[in-house]
Amino acid sequence: MNTRALETIGVPPALVRLAKQLVAEARSAGFERSRLRPELEALLADPGAHVGHAAFGRLARALVEAAASDRSPPAPAASAPWRQWGNDIDERAVEQMRNAMELPVAVAGALMPDAHVGYGLPIGGVLATEDAVVPYAVGVDIACRMKLSLLDAPADWIESRRDRLVAALENETRFGIGAEFGGRADPRRARFRHHDVLDEDWDVSPVTRESRDRARAQLGTSGSGNHFVEFGTLSVDSRQAAALGLAAAGTHLALLSHSGSRGTGAAVCDHYSRLATRLHPDLPPSMRHLAWLPLDSDAGQEYWRAMRLMGRYAAANHAVIHRHVAGALGVETILTIENHHNFAWEETHDVGGRERRLIVHRKGATPAGAGVLGIIPGSMASPGFVVRGRGVAASLASASHGAGRRMSRTDARQRFRWARMRPLLADRRVEVLSAGIDEVPQAYKDIHDVMAAQSDLVEPLGRFEPRIVKMAPDGERAED
């Protein structure tokens, strides 16, 4: 174990040299590498109980002596630097961001204007760490993704071929927590969808190995919560068309989807967040979901490989949905744009005037590196935007992933009724095939305000207007 790994698990800097010496001696004597971290963490949690430890007793005694000689309270750790975009953010989400910046592995952070309360890290939070990954800073729906396809068909198909578009949405994907193709939960027993991702190595972790059959059945499905598949129009001017490689300005028929890695991703998050929590029992309750896995640990490497597989699976999920919907309509795709959120990337960033290789978690935040294309949606009845990142260093090259919730789902269900929503939807020429009442536009922040608050982070390259929207039926538990 190197210096950083020992400090990460809590070895005081003054005792790191002794700890490294004892680790080397233990390994030479045949001590298994996989036992090192658990043994040391147990010792650090209660040094007095381990003074007789065969390999690490000297370290335990040194810790006991240091505690006895130092009666002054330890100095609080300095918080990592971070910056906030936008002001319409729940103070509880801001407090979650402050907590994340106090982690010993935190290096820098940013809070996007769509931010709201999440587990551990707020939705809209960006957290950069060194040699550590935080499962809940990635999120439950690992690699949740946006994908936009421009279709080789007139935009007026929204009206003239509405029935065909509706049928494509109804037949070519599934919504709901247990939604699947070809399995026991598929009422129509349609054949499984296929993608090459299913031929990859799913033995990268015990969770993915055990969940492969479920992942096969759920490929091409969209889940619940704020996940959707919808038809709409994308409008671009001549400058935007040129930037996107389109032949001319105008309005295009577009298919937009939002979903992630489904049940398998949730299982990966649950398993590895539990492991992380057990590694850091001293975290206060408000920070329990910020527990981390060192990347040089077996669990950290397992999670990293599983997370990356979930990224490829989520991309495949969208690819299958778009392929089948376009196929049902008999049209080709002329442009695709897509991006992950709820993911962690290994990136180089300048922090404090020094280039550092970091793990950047974007929980409900869109990658916005210089020139990087992405999609930032609004709500079922408000516009979304194709954007190009400006690569702003202070935001860790990030932007919002949507409008962001203004109120909780419980509040929205208590306040709104479909009877009052339908006139608004009709006024905006939006048809909602199915959705929860907690997804109505008023439950979200104003997308125009959010975009204005991050105008320095992204450049809009097109405006998407939703027209035919399908989400999970009302009453489904949200899994976003």
C-alpha positions as CSV (number, residue, x, y, z in Angstrom):
1,M,0.0,0.0,0.0
2,N,1.4,3.4,-0.9
3,T,1.4,6.6,1.1
4,R,-1.8,7.9,-0.4
5,A,-3.7,4.7,0.2
6,L,-2.6,4.6,3.9
7,E,-3.6,8.2,4.4
8,T,-6.9,7.6,2.7
9,I,-7.9,4.9,5.2
10,G,-6.9,7.2,8.1
11,V,-3.3,6.5,9.0
12,P,-1.9,9.7,10.5
13,P,0.9,11.3,8.3
14,A,3.4,10.9,11.2
15,L,2.9,7.2,11.2
16,V,2.7,6.4,7.5
17,R,6.4,5.4,7.3
18,L,5.9,2.9,10.1
19,A,2.7,1.6,8.5
20,K,4.5,1.1,5.2
21,Q,7.4,-0.7,6.9
22,L,5.0,-3.0,8.7
23,V,3.0,-3.7,5.5
24,A,6.1,-4.6,3.7
25,E,7.2,-7.0,6.5
26,A,3.8,-8.5,6.6
27,R,3.7,-9.2,2.9
28,S,7.2,-10.8,3.1
29,A,6.0,-13.0,5.8
30,G,3.1,-14.2,3.6
31,F,0.3,-11.9,4.8
32,E,-2.4,-11.9,2.0
33,R,-2.7,-8.6,0.2
34,S,-6.5,-8.8,0.3
35,R,-6.4,-8.8,4.1
36,L,-4.2,-5.7,4.5
37,R,-6.9,-3.1,4.2
38,P,-9.6,-4.7,6.3
39,E,-7.0,-5.5,9.1
40,L,-5.7,-1.9,9.1
41,E,-9.1,-0.3,9.0
42,A,-10.2,-2.5,12.0
43,L,-7.0,-1.5,13.8
44,L,-7.5,2.2,13.1
45,A,-11.1,2.1,14.3
46,D,-9.9,0.6,17.7
47,P,-6.1,0.7,18.2
48,G,-6.3,-0.4,21.8
49,A,-7.9,-3.7,20.9
50,H,-5.0,-4.5,18.5
51,V,-1.9,-3.8,20.5
52,G,-1.1,-7.5,20.4
53,H,-1.6,-7.9,16.6
54,A,1.2,-10.1,15.2
55,A,1.8,-7.9,12.2
56,F,0.6,-4.4,13.1
57,G,0.8,-4.3,16.9
58,R,3.6,-1.6,16.8
59,L,1.3,0.6,14.8
60,A,-1.6,0.1,17.2
61,R,0.7,1.0,20.2
62,A,2.0,4.1,18.4
63,L,-1.6,5.2,17.8
64,V,-2.5,4.6,21.4
65,E,0.5,6.6,22.6
66,A,-0.2,9.4,20.2
67,A,-3.7,9.7,21.4
68,A,-2.6,9.8,25.0
69,S,0.0,12.5,24.4
70,D,-2.3,14.7,22.3
71,R,-5.2,16.1,24.3
72,S,-6.0,18.9,22.0
73,P,-8.8,18.4,19.5
74,P,-7.7,17.7,15.9
75,A,-7.8,20.6,13.5
76,P,-10.7,20.4,11.0
77,A,-9.7,19.3,7.5
78,A,-9.7,22.2,5.0
79,S,-12.6,22.0,2.6
80,A,-11.8,21.5,-1.1
81,P,-12.7,24.5,-3.4
82,W,-16.0,24.6,-5.2
83,R,-18.2,27.0,-7.1
84,Q,-22.0,27.3,-7.6
85,W,-23.9,28.3,-10.7
86,G,-27.4,29.7,-10.3
87,N,-29.3,30.9,-7.2
88,D,-32.5,29.0,-7.3
89,I,-31.1,26.0,-5.4
90,D,-32.4,24.4,-2.2
91,E,-30.2,25.2,0.7
92,R,-30.2,21.5,1.6
93,A,-28.5,20.7,-1.7
94,V,-25.9,23.4,-1.1
95,E,-25.2,21.9,2.3
96,Q,-24.8,18.4,0.7
97,M,-22.2,20.0,-1.6
98,R,-20.4,21.6,1.3
99,N,-20.3,18.2,3.1
100,A,-18.8,16.5,0.0
101,M,-16.0,19.1,-0.1
102,E,-15.0,18.0,3.4
103,L,-14.2,14.5,2.3
104,P,-10.5,13.7,2.7
105,V,-10.4,12.5,-0.9
106,A,-12.2,15.6,-2.3
107,V,-10.1,17.9,-4.5
108,A,-12.6,20.2,-6.2
109,G,-16.2,20.5,-7.0
110,A,-19.0,22.5,-8.7
111,L,-22.8,22.8,-8.3
112,M,-24.9,23.2,-11.4
113,P,-28.0,25.5,-11.6
114,D,-30.4,22.6,-11.9
115,A,-29.2,21.2,-8.5
116,H,-31.6,19.7,-6.0
117,V,-31.3,17.3,-3.1
118,G,-30.0,13.8,-3.7
119,Y,-28.4,10.9,-1.8
120,G,-25.0,12.1,-0.5
121,L,-24.0,14.3,-3.4
122,P,-26.8,16.5,-4.7
123,I,-28.3,16.0,-8.2
124,G,-26.4,18.5,-10.2
125,G,-23.2,18.1,-8.2
126,V,-19.7,17.6,-9.6
127,L,-17.1,16.0,-7.4
128,A,-13.4,15.5,-8.2
129,T,-11.5,13.1,-6.0
130,E,-8.0,11.6,-6.1
131,D,-7.6,7.9,-6.4
132,A,-11.1,7.2,-5.0
133,V,-14.6,6.7,-6.4
134,V,-17.8,7.4,-4.5
135,P,-20.6,5.1,-5.7
136,Y,-23.4,7.5,-4.6
137,A,-21.7,10.4,-6.2
138,V,-22.1,8.5,-9.4
139,G,-25.7,7.7,-8.5
140,V,-28.2,4.8,-8.5
141,D,-29.0,5.0,-12.2
142,I,-25.4,4.6,-13.4
143,A,-24.7,6.1,-16.7
144,C,-28.1,7.6,-17.2
145,R,-28.0,9.0,-20.7
146,M,-29.6,11.4,-23.2
147,K,-29.8,10.6,-26.9
148,L,-31.2,12.7,-29.8
149,S,-31.7,11.3,-33.3
150,L,-32.7,13.5,-36.2
151,L,-34.8,11.5,-38.6
152,D,-34.9,11.6,-42.4
153,A,-38.5,12.6,-42.4
154,P,-40.5,15.9,-42.5
155,A,-41.2,17.6,-39.2
156,D,-44.9,17.8,-40.1
157,W,-45.1,14.0,-39.5
158,I,-45.9,15.1,-35.9
159,E,-49.4,15.9,-37.2
160,S,-49.8,14.1,-40.5
161,R,-48.5,10.7,-39.3
162,R,-49.2,11.0,-35.6
163,D,-50.8,7.5,-35.3
164,R,-47.6,5.9,-36.7
165,L,-45.4,7.9,-34.3
166,V,-47.6,6.9,-31.4
167,A,-47.5,3.3,-32.3
168,A,-43.7,3.3,-32.6
169,L,-43.4,4.7,-29.1
170,E,-46.0,2.3,-27.7
171,N,-44.5,-0.8,-29.3
172,E,-40.8,-0.3,-29.5
173,T,-39.9,0.4,-25.9
174,R,-41.3,-0.5,-22.4
175,F,-41.8,1.7,-19.3
176,G,-41.9,0.8,-15.6
177,I,-39.6,-0.7,-13.0
178,G,-40.0,-4.3,-14.1
179,A,-40.4,-3.5,-17.8
180,E,-38.6,-6.0,-20.1
181,F,-38.7,-7.7,-23.5
182,G,-39.1,-11.4,-23.8
183,G,-39.1,-12.2,-20.1
184,R,-41.8,-13.0,-17.5
185,A,-42.7,-9.4,-17.1
186,D,-43.3,-8.8,-20.8
187,P,-47.1,-9.2,-21.3
188,R,-46.6,-9.6,-25.1
189,R,-43.7,-12.0,-24.9
190,A,-41.9,-10.0,-27.6
191,R,-38.4,-11.3,-28.5
192,F,-35.4,-10.1,-26.6
193,R,-33.6,-7.1,-28.1
194,H,-30.0,-7.6,-29.1
195,H,-26.8,-5.6,-28.9
196,D,-23.1,-6.6,-28.9
197,V,-22.8,-5.3,-25.4
198,L,-24.4,-8.5,-24.2
199,D,-21.5,-10.4,-25.7
200,E,-19.0,-8.6,-23.5
201,D,-17.4,-9.9,-20.3
202,W,-20.1,-9.6,-17.6
203,D,-17.9,-11.3,-15.1
204,V,-16.2,-8.0,-14.2
205,S,-18.0,-8.1,-10.8
206,P,-20.3,-10.6,-9.1
207,V,-23.2,-8.2,-9.4
208,T,-23.0,-7.9,-13.2
209,R,-22.4,-11.6,-13.5
210,E,-25.6,-12.4,-11.6
211,S,-27.6,-9.7,-13.3
212,R,-26.8,-10.5,-16.9
213,D,-30.1,-12.2,-17.7
214,R,-32.0,-9.3,-16.2
215,A,-29.9,-6.9,-18.3
216,R,-30.7,-8.9,-21.4
217,A,-34.5,-8.7,-20.7
218,Q,-34.4,-5.0,-19.9
219,L,-32.3,-4.0,-23.0
220,G,-34.4,-1.5,-24.9
221,T,-36.6,-0.5,-22.0
222,S,-36.9,2.9,-20.4
223,G,-37.8,2.5,-16.7
224,S,-39.7,5.0,-14.7
225,G,-39.4,8.4,-12.9
226,N,-38.1,11.2,-15.3
227,H,-37.2,8.7,-18.0
228,F,-38.9,9.2,-21.4
229,V,-38.9,8.6,-25.1
230,E,-40.5,11.4,-27.1
231,F,-40.9,12.8,-30.6
232,G,-40.4,16.5,-31.2
233,T,-38.8,19.0,-33.4
234,L,-35.3,20.4,-33.4
235,S,-34.9,23.9,-34.8
236,V,-31.5,25.3,-35.9
237,D,-30.4,28.5,-37.6
238,S,-27.8,28.6,-40.3
239,R,-24.9,29.0,-37.9
240,Q,-26.1,26.2,-35.7
241,A,-26.7,23.9,-38.7
242,A,-23.1,24.4,-39.8
243,A,-21.8,23.6,-36.3
244,L,-23.8,20.4,-36.3
245,G,-22.9,19.4,-39.8
246,L,-26.4,19.8,-41.2
247,A,-27.0,20.9,-44.7
248,A,-29.3,23.8,-43.9
249,A,-31.2,25.7,-41.3
250,G,-34.7,24.6,-40.5
251,T,-36.9,22.3,-38.3
252,H,-36.3,18.6,-38.2
253,L,-38.2,15.6,-36.8
254,A,-36.3,14.3,-33.8
255,L,-36.5,11.4,-31.4
256,L,-35.2,12.1,-27.8
257,S,-34.7,9.5,-25.1
258,H,-33.6,9.6,-21.4
259,S,-32.8,6.5,-19.4
260,G,-29.9,4.6,-17.9
261,S,-28.6,1.2,-16.9
262,R,-31.9,0.0,-15.4
263,G,-32.0,-2.7,-12.7
264,T,-28.5,-3.9,-13.1
265,G,-27.0,-0.4,-12.6
266,A,-29.1,0.0,-9.4
267,A,-27.8,-3.3,-8.2
268,V,-24.2,-2.3,-8.8
269,C,-24.7,1.0,-6.9
270,D,-26.4,-0.8,-4.0
271,H,-23.7,-3.4,-3.6
272,Y,-20.7,-1.2,-3.8
273,S,-22.1,1.7,-1.8
274,R,-22.7,-0.8,1.0
275,L,-19.1,-1.9,0.8
276,A,-17.9,1.7,0.9
277,T,-20.1,2.5,3.9
278,R,-18.6,-0.4,5.8
279,L,-15.1,0.9,5.1
280,H,-16.0,4.3,6.6
281,P,-18.1,3.7,9.7
282,D,-17.0,7.0,11.3
283,L,-18.7,9.2,8.6
284,P,-21.5,11.2,10.2
285,P,-25.1,10.2,9.2
286,S,-25.4,13.3,6.9
287,M,-22.3,12.0,4.9
288,R,-23.0,8.3,5.0
289,H,-23.8,8.2,1.3
290,L,-20.5,9.9,0.5
291,A,-18.4,6.8,1.5
292,W,-15.7,6.1,-1.0
293,L,-13.8,3.1,-2.4
294,P,-10.0,3.5,-2.9
295,L,-9.3,2.9,-6.6
296,D,-6.3,0.7,-5.7
297,S,-8.5,-1.7,-3.8
298,D,-10.1,-4.8,-5.2
299,A,-13.6,-3.4,-4.5
300,G,-12.7,0.0,-6.1
301,Q,-11.4,-1.8,-9.2
302,E,-14.5,-4.0,-9.4
303,Y,-16.8,-1.1,-9.1
304,W,-14.9,0.9,-11.7
305,R,-15.1,-2.0,-14.2
306,A,-18.8,-2.5,-13.4
307,M,-19.6,1.2,-13.8
308,R,-17.9,1.3,-17.2
309,L,-19.8,-1.7,-18.3
310,M,-23.0,0.0,-17.2
311,G,-22.0,3.0,-19.3
312,R,-21.7,0.8,-22.4
313,Y,-25.0,-1.0,-21.5
314,A,-26.8,2.4,-21.1
315,A,-25.5,3.5,-24.5
316,A,-26.6,0.2,-26.0
317,N,-30.1,0.6,-24.4
318,H,-30.6,3.9,-26.3
319,A,-29.1,2.5,-29.5
320,V,-31.7,-0.3,-29.4
321,I,-34.6,2.0,-28.7
322,H,-33.7,4.4,-31.5
323,R,-32.9,1.6,-34.0
324,H,-36.3,0.0,-33.4
325,V,-38.3,3.2,-33.4
326,A,-36.7,4.4,-36.6
327,G,-37.1,0.9,-38.1
328,A,-40.8,0.9,-37.3
329,L,-41.2,4.1,-39.2
330,G,-39.0,3.0,-42.1
331,V,-36.7,6.0,-41.8
332,E,-33.0,6.6,-41.5
333,T,-31.1,8.7,-38.9
334,I,-29.2,11.7,-40.2
335,L,-27.6,12.9,-37.0
336,T,-27.2,11.5,-33.4
337,I,-26.0,13.4,-30.3
338,E,-25.7,11.7,-26.9
339,N,-24.1,12.0,-23.5
340,H,-23.9,10.3,-20.1
341,H,-24.5,11.8,-16.7
342,N,-24.4,9.8,-13.4
343,F,-20.9,8.6,-14.2
344,A,-17.3,9.1,-13.1
345,W,-14.5,9.9,-15.5
346,E,-10.7,9.9,-15.1
347,E,-9.7,13.4,-16.3
348,T,-6.9,15.9,-16.0
349,H,-7.8,19.3,-14.5
350,D,-5.9,22.3,-13.2
351,V,-6.6,22.7,-9.5
352,G,-4.7,25.4,-7.6
353,G,-2.4,26.0,-10.6
354,R,-1.4,22.4,-10.8
355,E,-2.4,19.7,-13.4
356,R,-3.8,16.7,-11.6
357,R,-5.3,13.4,-12.7
358,L,-8.6,13.2,-11.0
359,I,-11.8,11.1,-10.8
360,V,-14.6,13.5,-11.8
361,H,-18.1,12.4,-10.7
362,R,-21.0,14.1,-12.5
363,K,-24.2,13.2,-10.7
364,G,-26.9,14.7,-12.8
365,A,-24.4,16.9,-14.6
366,T,-23.5,16.9,-18.3
367,P,-19.9,16.8,-19.6
368,A,-19.2,20.2,-21.2
369,G,-15.6,20.1,-22.3
370,A,-14.5,22.5,-25.0
371,G,-16.4,21.5,-28.2
372,V,-18.2,18.6,-26.6
373,L,-21.9,18.2,-27.8
374,G,-24.7,17.4,-25.3
375,I,-28.4,17.6,-24.7
376,I,-30.0,19.5,-21.8
377,P,-33.8,18.8,-21.7
378,G,-36.5,20.9,-20.0
379,S,-39.7,19.1,-19.1
380,M,-42.5,17.3,-20.9
381,A,-43.9,20.6,-22.1
382,S,-40.9,22.9,-22.2
383,P,-37.9,23.1,-24.6
384,G,-34.6,21.3,-24.4
385,F,-31.3,22.4,-26.0
386,V,-28.5,20.8,-28.0
387,V,-25.4,22.5,-26.5
388,R,-21.7,22.7,-27.2
389,G,-19.4,22.9,-24.1
390,R,-17.0,25.8,-23.5
391,G,-14.6,23.8,-21.3
392,V,-14.8,26.1,-18.2
393,A,-12.2,24.9,-15.7
394,A,-14.0,26.1,-12.6
395,S,-17.0,23.9,-13.4
396,L,-14.7,20.9,-14.1
397,A,-15.9,21.2,-17.7
398,S,-19.5,20.4,-16.7
399,A,-23.1,21.8,-17.1
400,S,-26.6,21.0,-15.9
401,H,-28.3,17.8,-17.1
402,G,-31.8,19.4,-17.3
403,A,-34.0,22.0,-15.7
404,G,-33.9,20.3,-12.3
405,R,-36.7,19.7,-9.9
406,R,-38.3,22.6,-8.1
407,M,-40.2,20.5,-5.7
408,S,-40.2,16.9,-4.4
409,R,-42.3,14.2,-6.1
410,T,-44.5,14.0,-3.0
411,D,-45.2,17.7,-3.1
412,A,-46.0,17.5,-6.8
413,R,-48.5,14.6,-6.4
414,Q,-50.3,16.6,-3.6
415,R,-50.5,19.8,-5.6
416,F,-51.3,18.9,-9.2
417,R,-54.1,17.0,-11.0
418,W,-54.2,16.0,-14.7
419,A,-57.5,17.8,-15.2
420,R,-55.7,21.1,-14.6
421,M,-52.6,20.1,-16.7
422,R,-54.3,19.1,-19.9
423,P,-55.2,22.7,-21.0
424,L,-51.6,23.7,-20.5
425,L,-50.3,20.7,-22.5
426,A,-52.8,21.4,-25.3
427,D,-51.7,25.1,-25.4
428,R,-48.2,23.9,-25.9
429,R,-49.2,21.3,-28.5
430,V,-47.9,18.5,-26.4
431,E,-49.5,15.0,-26.2
432,V,-48.6,12.9,-23.2
433,L,-49.2,9.3,-23.8
434,S,-48.4,8.3,-20.2
435,A,-46.6,10.0,-17.3
436,G,-46.7,10.5,-13.6
437,I,-48.3,13.7,-12.3
438,D,-45.0,14.3,-10.4
439,E,-43.4,15.0,-13.9
440,V,-45.6,18.0,-14.9
441,P,-43.7,21.1,-16.0
442,Q,-44.5,23.1,-12.8
443,A,-42.5,20.5,-10.8
444,Y,-39.4,21.7,-12.6
445,K,-37.4,24.9,-12.6
446,D,-37.7,27.2,-15.6
447,I,-35.3,25.8,-18.2
448,H,-34.6,29.3,-19.6
449,D,-33.4,30.5,-16.2
450,V,-31.2,27.5,-15.9
451,M,-29.7,28.0,-19.3
452,A,-29.1,31.7,-18.6
453,A,-27.3,30.8,-15.3
454,Q,-24.9,28.6,-17.2
455,S,-24.4,30.7,-20.4
456,D,-20.7,30.7,-19.7
457,L,-20.6,26.9,-19.6
458,V,-22.4,25.9,-22.8
459,E,-23.4,27.4,-26.2
460,P,-26.9,26.5,-27.5
461,L,-26.8,24.9,-30.9
462,G,-30.5,24.0,-31.4
463,R,-33.8,24.0,-29.6
464,F,-35.9,20.9,-29.1
465,E,-39.7,21.1,-28.7
466,P,-41.4,18.0,-27.3
467,R,-44.6,17.0,-29.1
468,I,-45.5,13.3,-28.3
469,V,-44.2,12.2,-24.9
470,K,-44.2,8.7,-23.3
471,M,-43.1,8.0,-19.8
472,A,-43.9,5.4,-17.1
473,P,-47.6,5.3,-16.2
474,D,-48.9,7.4,-13.2
475,G,-48.3,5.6,-9.9
476,E,-45.0,3.9,-10.9
477,R,-42.3,4.3,-8.3
478,A,-39.5,6.6,-9.6
479,E,-36.1,5.0,-10.3
480,D,-34.3,8.0,-11.7
